[in-house]
Amino acid sequence: MLLIYTIKPLFAPVVEIYRTKKFFVLCTQLAVGLGFMGAALLMAVPGFMASLMVLLLLVSFFGATQDIASDGVYVTALGAQTQALYCGVQSLSWSIGPIVASGGLVFLSGWLHTNYFHHDPAVPGVAWAESWRIIFFIVGAIALTMAAWHSVAMPDGARSGNTRMSVHGARHALRDSLATFFRKRGIWAMIAFALFFRSSIGLLEMIGPLFMVDPVAQGGLGLSNELLGIIYGTYGLGAFLLGSLLGGALVTRRGLQPSLLLMLAAAVNIPGVTFLLMSIYQPGSLLVISAGVVTEKFFFGFGSVGYMIYLMQQLAPGAYPTSHYAFGTALLALCMMLTGIVSGHLQQMMGYVSYFAVAMAATIPSFLVTWRAPFHHNGTASQE
């Protein structure tokens, strides 16, 4: 599904040239909400898996388009200082979905399985399917509720004069957005920054939750899905929120350029050290494990703000800010996809301790690209 997010610059220009960013946010939120509810209904049909994968792929496309449009509202409706001031909240909003999904929804799926469907005498596996049907209904309802709220509360963002969409216009916008993107000064250093800044975090995010629930005999911490959900969905979420807000406050106070290396050191080093220590000592205390998750999420949130502001204020400015910002976030998705592909194989070959040591070594390219990251706009949203 991450593949859709890596190719979103190919359809981002349509969002740039047609109507308003808000229009696309509302349309795609409706599509995502109805898609998840359709997935829940589809899971009641025998042999649903192949059809479900196709439907979820389509939902991913609408989700990626919503990502483009909502980022476009933020980038085009706010000035540079306001972007920095609220980027902690924006970073939290951008990441709250995965945290809630791996926290609250995982807990709920396990609770439903244990309390309502565990004793179902039907075909093995149906209990989990029934649990996740309810989860999909909830996600769909949330998306539809958000669409209703955004129809009233969300600003339009930059408005295009186009009220008609054409293939020719979209093709021209795509060519022009690509050309102007690769003509930016220092573009290859910016691309390297966008791709490698979170390479270490990508390795941690994919394996961290699995490490938490794997049996102690296999090197994990032996948590249940319910406990994992509680820790990530409460303490982890709160720590991420606080870290994001403090990161935004730091950038507002000191500026992005003098803060970026400090934020990188916090974002990629401290979470890596935390997981490495937990894999070595395998603590059995929930208090210690919770403290480890809080540490990881706090510094992850703190550092992520710098990454997002850099994309907004250095990579995005120009004639196509929404499309160019989509390039940056697509590179992030590509990083997450590539680290996700290799992470499972590496962990199986090396075990958790060596794997988390490799994740620490992956901070080296992060520091190199951050050190060389160009600053051409001085924190402004100037045009090319």
N, C-alpha and C positions, 0 to 999 in steps of 0.2 A: 504493500500500500504506500510505502514511502516513495516509491518510484514516481507516483503522480506528483508528489511535492517537489521532486527534483526537476521535473520538466515544466513546472508552472510558468516559467518565463515565456514559454511558447504560446500560452493563451492569456498572459497578463495584459498585453496591449489592448485586447478587447475591452477589458475593464477600464483601461486608460481612456479610450476614445468614444465610449458609448454611454450616454446618460450620466448617472452619478455613481460614486462608489457605494452609497447607501442602497441604491437600487439593487446592486449585485449582492450586497450583504443580506438583504431581506429575501431575495429570490433563492439564494443558496441555503439560507437557514431553513426556509420552508422545505426545500428539497431534501436536506439532511434529516430533518425531523420526520418527514414522511418516509424517507428511505429506511431509517432505523425501525420505525413501526412496521413497515413492510417486511423487514428482515425478521422481526419477532413473529409475525404471522407465518412467514415462510418456513420457520423452524418447526412448525406443527405438521408439515408435509413430509411424508416418508422420502428418504434419499435427498434431503434438502441441501447437502453440503455444496455441491457444484453450483447450484443456482444462488446460494447464499454468497459464495465468493464473488460471483459476477455482480450481484447487487451491492456488496460492500465496496467493490472496486469503483462502481459508479458513485456511491456515496463519498468515497475518497476524492473523486474528481470535484464534486460539489464542495467538499470541505476545503480542498486546496484553493478553489476559486473564492470561497468565503475568506480564506486567509489573506489572499491578495487584496480583496476589496476592503476588509477591515483595517489592514495595515495601511492601505491607501487613504482611508479616512483620517487615520492618525497622522500620517506624514504630511498630508496636504491641508488639513484643517488647523494644525497647530504650528506656531512658530518654534524656532530652535530652542529658546529658553524654556518654553512650556513643555516641549518634548522631553527635555532633560528632567524637568521638575516632576513630571508624571510618568517617566519611563519605568520607575520602580513598579508602579501600579500596572503599566502596560506589560512589563515583563512577567509579573505575576499572572495577569490575565492570559498571556500567551502560553504559560506553562501550567496553569491550574488544571487544565483538562487532563494531561497525563498523570498529574499527581492524584487527582480525584479518581481517575480510572484505576490506577494501581493501588489506591488506598481505599476510599469509601466504597467503590463499586465492587472491588475484589472482596472486601469484607462482606458486603451484602450478598454476593453470589455464594460465598461459603456459608453464610448464615442461612440463606434460603435452602441450600443443598442439605445442610445438616438438620434443619428443623422442619422442613416441609416436604422435600422430595427424596431424602436419603433412603426411605423405606419403600419407595415405589418399586413394585415387583416387575415392572416392564423391562424392556431390553436394556442391558447395561449401557450406561452413558446417557440415558434419557433424563436422569435426575439433573445432571449438569446442564443439559439443553433447556430444560424447563426453567432452571434458575436464570440462565442467560437470556431467555425470552423476556422475562420480567425486566432485566437490566436494559435490554434494548428498548422496551416500551418507555422506561424512565428517561433514557437518553433522548428518544424522539420527542417526548413531552417537553423536556428542557429546551431543546432546539426550537420548538414551536413557540414556547413561552418567550424565549429571547427574541424571536422575530417580532412578536407582538409588541414587546417593550421597545425594541430598537425602532420600530415604525414611528414611535412617538418621540423618543429621546435622542436618537442619533443624529448628528449633523450630516449634511450631504457630502462633505469633502469637496474636492475639486470637481467642477461641473464641466462636462463636455458639451459642445454645441450640437453634437450628433443626436438625433432621435431615431435614426435608421441605421441598422447594422448591415454591413456588406462584407462579403469575402474579400473584395479588392481592398477596402479600407483597412481591414484587419491585417491583410498581408503586407500592405505598405507600412502600417504602424509597427509590425513585428520587425521588418527589415530596418526601419529607421531607428527603433529602440536598440536593436543589436549593434548597429553601426555607431550610434552615439555612446553606447555603453563601453565599447572597446576602444573608443577614442579618448576616454577620460585619462587624465594624467595619473600615472602610477597605478593603472588599473590592475596589472598583474600582481603587484604587491597587495592590493586590496582583495583580489580574488584569493590569494594565498591566505590572507588573514581570515576571510570569511569561511574558508574551507577547513583550516587547521586549528583555529582558536579553540574549538571544543572537541578536539580529537580524543583527548584523555577522558573528558566527560562522557563522550559517546561510548567508550569502552566500559565505563562504570555504570552508565544508565541501563545498558542492556543486560548486564550480568548481576548487578547489585541486588535486585529483587529475587532472582533465582538463588543467589548466595544466602539470602535471608531464610528461604523456605527449604533449602536442601537439608537432608539429615546431617547431624553432627558427624556421623561416621564417614560421610562423603565430603567433609570439609566445610559444610554449611553451618547455619545457626539453628536450624530445626524449628523455625516458627511456623505456625499455622497460617492459612490464608486470612483468617479473621484477625489474628494479632498483627500480621503484616499490614492489613488494611487500616487498623486502628493507629498504628505507629506512623505510617506514611500520611494517612488522611487527617490526622489531628496535629501531632507534634511536628511532623515533617512539613505539613502545609503552613502551619504558623511560623516556623523558622524561615521558610522560603519567603513568606510575605514580609517578615521583618528585614531579612537580608536584602530583598529587592528594594524596599523603601529606603533603607540606609544607603544602598548603592546609588539610587537616584539622587538622594540628598548630597552625597559626596560629589557627584558630577556637577550638580547645580552650584555647589560652593566653590570647588576647586577648578572646574573645567574638565573636559574629557581627556585631553592629551596628558596632563600630569598625573591623571588618576588611572590610566588604562593598564599600565604594567602592574600596579598594586592590585587592581581588581582581578587581573589575570592570575597573579600569584595566589590570591585567595580562592579563585574559582576552580583552578585545576590542581593545585598542590594539596590544600587542606582536605578536600574530599578524598583524594587518592590516598593520603596518609591514613585517614580514618578507616577506609576499607581494608587497607593493608594490615593495619594493627588488629582489626577485628578478625581477619582471616588467620592471623598468626595465633591469637589467643582464644578465639572462639568463645567469647563471653556467654555465659548462661543467664546472666542477670538481665531482665527486661529493662531495668533502669539504665544499665550501661549501653545496651543495644539502642535504646531510644535516644540516649545522649549522642551516640554515633550518628544516627540518622539526622538528628537536629543539627549537628555540626556540619554534616555533608550538605543538607538542604539550605542552611543559612548562607554558607559561603558560595554555594552554587547560585543562589538568588542574587547575592551581592555582586558576583562577577558577571552574571549574564546581562546586567543592565548596561555595562560598558560596551559589550558586544553589540547590543541592539541600537544604542545611541550612535555608535560608529557607523553602522549601516545606514541609519537615517541621515546623519549629518555629513558623512564623507562619501559614501558610495551612492546614495540615492539622488542627491541634487542634480538637476538638469531638466531637460525637456520632458522626460518620462519618469518622474520620481517613483510612481507606483510600480512600474515595470522594473526599474532598476533596483528598487528595494526587494522586489520579488526575486531578482537574480541572487541577491545576498542570502535571503532566507532559503532559496533553493539549494545553494551551496551548503548551508547548514544541514538541510535534509539529506543531501548527498553524503556528507560526513557521517551522519547518523546511520544511513543505509549501509555504507561501506564498513563502518565499525561493527554494525549489527551482523553483517555477513561473516566477518572473521571472528567475532567475539566468542561464539559458541564453540567453534573448532579449537581456538586457542585455549579456552578454559578446559576443554576435555583433554587436551594434550598435556597441559601444564599443571592443572590443579589451581585452586583459588589463590594460594599465596603467591606463586610465581606469576599468575595472571595479573594480579593487582600490582605486582612489581613492574610488569610490562606497561600497565596503564600509567604508572608514575613516570616511566621513561618516555611515554608519549607526550609528556608536557614539554619536552625539549623543542619540537617544532612549533608548539604554541608560543613559547617565549620568543623564538626567532622571528616569527611572522608579526608578532605584536611589536617587537623592537623596531622592525622595518616598516611598520604600517604608516603610510603617508597621511599627512593632514594638510589639505589644500583649501578648506573652506572656513577654518577658524571658528568652528562651531556654529556657522550660519547655514541657512538653507538656500544659499545662493544658486543661481542658475549657471549652467555650463557656459 
